[in-house]
């Protein structure tokens, strides 16, 4: 027995018209926007006045404690690892040792 029949849908499940659909979607949008504004105003730490700053802006200082050192004078050594005949890569210890020796 087939679960689908060729009977027209009952009036309770009839497709809404385009106008009714747009009205429902618009109403749902208004309800969601209102709920979002209410939630933001209720639970947001700064409330709706976050955009208006109060006091001086605080920015962390990430500068070095000893600014007299010129970091541009440090040397950089790079050790490249080449696989040996067996396809084995050099160990990290070997690479660090070679870089420090350079």
Backbone as a ProteinNet text record, in pm:
[ID]
protein_1_A
[PRIMARY]
XXXXXXXXXXXXXXXXXXXXXXXXXXXXXXXXXXXXXXXXXXXXXXXXXXXXXXXXXXXXXXXXXXXXXXXXXXXXXXXXXXXXXXXXXXXXXXXXXXXXXX
[TERTIARY]
84.7	0	90.1	62.8	143.8	104.2	206.4	176.9	133.4	159.7	119.1	-13.1	-99.2	-226.5	-243.5	-333.6	-357.2	-465.4	-504.2	-606	-546.5	-623.9	-572.7	-550.7	-457.9	-432.2	-553.4	-566.8	-679.7	-658.9	-762	-748.9	-653.2	-633.5	-544.8	-397.9	-360.9	-221.8	-205.2	-296	-285.9	-168.4	-105.2	7.7	-40.1	34.1	-7.4	19.7	-52.4	-30.3	101.4	148.9	275.1	263.4	153	133	135	65.6	61.9	200.8	276	410.5	501.3	495.4	577.1	537.4	408.1	362	416.5	413.6	465.3	616.5	690.3	835.7	870.7	799.6	823.1	793.7	684.6	649.8	753.8	802.4	906.4	1035.3	1067.1	1186.6	1176.8	1060.1	1040.2	1053.7	996.8	1006.4	1152.2	1225.9	1366	1451.1	1428.8	1504.9	1475.2	1350.4	1314.3	1377.6	1377.7	1439.6	1590.1	1654.7	1798.8	1830.5	1753.7	1776.3	1752	1648.9	1619.8	1731.7	1780.1	1887.8	2015.9	2047.7	2169.7	2160.1	2047.7	2030.9	2031.6	1984.2	1975.8	2106.9	2170.7	2285.2	2420.7	2425.7	2554.7	2618.8	2747.4	2817.6	2813.6	2833.2	2837.1	2701.7	2604.9	2473.7	2477.1	2382.5	2376.6	2466.9	2527.4	2614.2	2761.1	2792.6	2931.3	3006.7	2941.5	3009	3059.8	2995.7	3041.1	3148.3	3272	3384.7	3384.2	3433.9	3442	3586.1	3651.7	3788.5	3887.3	4013.9	4120.5	4122.8	4159.5	4168.6	4292.4	4278.2	4389.9	4444.9	4574.7	4642	4763.2	4782.4	4897	5026.7	5132.1	5263.6	5345.2	5371.5	5444.7	5590.2	5637.5	5775.9	5868.9	5995.4	6095.1	6130	6159.6	6194	6325.6	6421	6550.3	6555.6	6511.4	6504.9	6640.9	6743.3	6875.6	6942.5	6898.1	6956.2	6903.9	6992.5	6952.3	6940.8	6818.9	6797.1	6838.1	6860.1	6896.3	7038.5	7119	7258.3	7278.4	7173.3	7187.2	7202.6	7275.2	7295.4	7194.6	7167.2	7072.3	7143.4	7132.3	7192.9	7082.5	7086.8	6987.3	7059.7	7014.6	7073.8	6968.6	6999.8	6906.6	6940.3	6839.4	6859.1	6835.3	6929.6	6916.8	6905.7	6811.9	6794.2	6915.7	6950.6	7064.5	7020.4	7108.2	7079.7	6964	6938.1	6827.9	6694.5	6695.6	6572.2	6542.5	6639.9	6619.3	6655.9	6567.1	6590	6679.5	6760.2	6844.4	6758.7	6809.5	6734.4	6737.4	6647	6641.2	6768.8	6824.7	6950.1	7062	7073.6	7178.2	7161.7	7038.9	7013.4	7047.2	7011	7041.5	7192	7261.3	7406.3	7473.2	7427.6	7486.6	7457.1	7336.7	7302.2	7384.3	7405.6	7485.4	7632.8	7680.2	7819.7	7844.7	7744.4	7760.5	7776.8
-116.4	0	123.8	218.5	338.4	440.7	510.5	611.7	742.4	757.3	877.8	851.6	947.5	934.2	1054.7	1042.2	1148.5	1245.1	1236.3	1326.6	1465.6	1570.3	1705.1	1722.5	1807.5	1825.2	1885.8	1853.2	1906.3	2055.8	2129.4	2274.6	2311.7	2221.7	2251.9	2258.2	2187.4	2183.7	2243.9	2326.4	2388.5	2486.4	2501.6	2593.4	2736.1	2816.6	2955.6	3035.4	3143	3229.1	3304.4	3364.8	3439.6	3553.6	3622.1	3733.7	3685.2	3573.4	3518.6	3471.5	3413.7	3367.8	3485.7	3592.5	3710.4	3776	3774.9	3830.8	3750.1	3619.1	3533.2	3549.6	3553	3568.6	3705.6	3809.9	3943.3	3950.1	3889.5	3887.4	3812.3	3699.2	3623.4	3704.8	3779.2	3864.4	3972.9	4033.6	4137.8	4078.8	3961.6	3896.9	3862	3808.5	3774.3	3897.7	4004.6	4127.2	4185.2	4183.3	4232.3	4148.5	4016.9	3929.3	3952.7	3976.6	4002.3	4132.7	4237.2	4365	4353.5	4282.5	4263	4184.4	4080.2	4000	4081.2	4158.6	4239.8	4343.5	4409.6	4509.4	4449.9	4325.6	4262.8	4198.6	4122.2	4041.2	4093	4189	4240.3	4322.4	4297.3	4364.8	4516.5	4565.2	4708.8	4767.6	4684.9	4733.7	4794.5	4876.3	4937.7	5060	5105.6	5222.2	5187.2	5072.3	5030.3	5123.6	5175.6	5258.8	5388.7	5436.9	5560.3	5525	5558.4	5524	5604.1	5542.3	5609	5599.3	5712.5	5712.9	5687.7	5677.7	5656.5	5512	5492.2	5358.1	5289.9	5165.4	5091.3	4995.5	5009.2	4924.3	4862.8	4735.1	4668.9	4711.4	4716.1	4755.4	4628.7	4599.1	4478.7	4508.1	4628.7	4661.1	4582.5	4567.2	4500	4585.9	4520.4	4593.6	4669	4607.8	4670.3	4715.3	4837	4886.4	4931	4931.2	4975.2	4871.6	4745.7	4641.7	4658.1	4656.2	4668.6	4527.7	4483.3	4345.9	4326.2	4433.4	4420.7	4369.3	4372.6	4329.1	4182	4109.6	3968	3890	3780.7	3696.6	3582.9	3537.5	3429.1	3315.7	3196.9	3079.4	2979.5	2924	2827.1	2700	2586.9	2458.3	2378.9	2343.4	2265.3	2118.8	2040.2	1896.4	1827.6	1743.3	1666.8	1520	1452.1	1309.5	1230.8	1131.7	1048.7	946	856.1	757.8	665.8	643.9	555.9	630	760.2	838.5	888.8	877.3	919.9	1067.7	1146.6	1289.9	1309	1415.3	1440.8	1475	1447.4	1473.5	1623.2	1663.6	1803.7	1842.7	1751.1	1779.7	1810.2	1731.2	1754.1	1890.9	1928.5	2056.1	2173.2	2162.4	2269.3	2280.9	2167.6	2168.6	2235	2201.4	2260.9	2411.4	2451.8	2593.9	2673.5	2617.5	2687.5	2690.9	2588	2585.6	2687.7	2716.7	2813.1	2951.5
0	0	0	-83.6	-97.9	8	62.3	162.5	96.6	-32.3	-103.6	-175.1	-164.4	-236	-327.3	-419.8	-516.1	-470	-343.9	-292.1	-271.1	-293.8	-266.8	-116.2	-78	64.7	134.3	260.3	337	359	389	407.7	521.3	618.2	731	688.5	580.9	537.3	398.2	357.2	226.1	224.7	109.7	97	115.3	192.6	210.2	82.9	68.1	-47.4	-28	-135	-127.9	-26.4	-26	66.6	211.4	236.7	372.5	415.6	324.6	356.1	390.5	310.2	338.4	470.7	501.2	628.3	744.9	733.2	840.7	858.1	747	754.4	812.4	771.5	825.8	974.8	1016.3	1159	1240.7	1186.1	1256.1	1265.6	1160.7	1162.8	1268.4	1280.1	1381.5	1521.5	1543.3	1674.5	1706.4	1609.2	1632.6	1659.2	1584.3	1606.4	1744.2	1784.3	1918	2027.6	2009.1	2109	2116.2	2000.7	1999.8	2071.6	2046	2114.6	2264.5	2302.2	2444	2511.9	2446.4	2503.6	2515.3	2414	2419.7	2530.6	2540.8	2645.1	2784.3	2797.8	2928.9	2971.6	2882.2	2923.4	2877.9	2790.1	2743.9	2855.3	2881.8	2990.8	2975.2	2854	2832.9	2800.9	2778.2	2740	2600.6	2570	2438.1	2427.5	2538	2536.2	2520	2464.8	2449	2355.9	2254.6	2155.7	2216.4	2320.3	2383.2	2484.8	2452.4	2538.7	2666.9	2771.9	2900.9	2948	2965.6	3014.1	2902	2941.7	2843.6	2797.3	2674.1	2618.3	2673.5	2712.8	2769.8	2665.3	2638.4	2541.9	2610.4	2597.1	2659.6	2593.1	2673.3	2624.6	2599.3	2473	2436.1	2402.2	2434.4	2405.4	2497	2454.2	2536.1	2656.1	2767	2888.1	2869.3	2799.1	2776.1	2630.3	2605.5	2468.2	2416.5	2503.9	2459.8	2369.6	2377.4	2291.7	2150.5	2056.1	1916.5	1858.5	1837.2	1791.1	1646.3	1573	1432	1414.6	1519.4	1508.8	1539.9	1573.6	1602.6	1473.5	1481.3	1363.6	1363	1245.5	1227.9	1157.3	1211.8	1149.6	1118.2	998.7	955.5	915.5	969	933.4	857	735	653.6	669.4	676.6	689.3	556.5	518.1	395.2	434.4	376.1	407.5	359.8	438	398.6	294.6	258.6	154.4	187.8	316.9	357.5	365.6	337.3	344.2	483.4	574.9	713.1	727.3	787.4	808.6	930.1	931.6	1048.9	1170.1	1287.8	1410.5	1441.5	1526.7	1567.9	1641.6	1720.5	1792.5	1695.2	1589	1489.1	1422.8	1390.3	1325.6	1418	1546.2	1641.9	1660	1671.5	1687.9	1567.5	1448.8	1326.8	1319.2	1360.2	1356.1	1456.3	1575.1	1676.9	1638.7	1572	1528.4	1418.6	1339.4	1230.7	1289.2
[MASK]
++++++++++++++++++++++++++++++++++++++++++++++++++++++++++++++++++++++++++++++++++++++++++++++++++++++

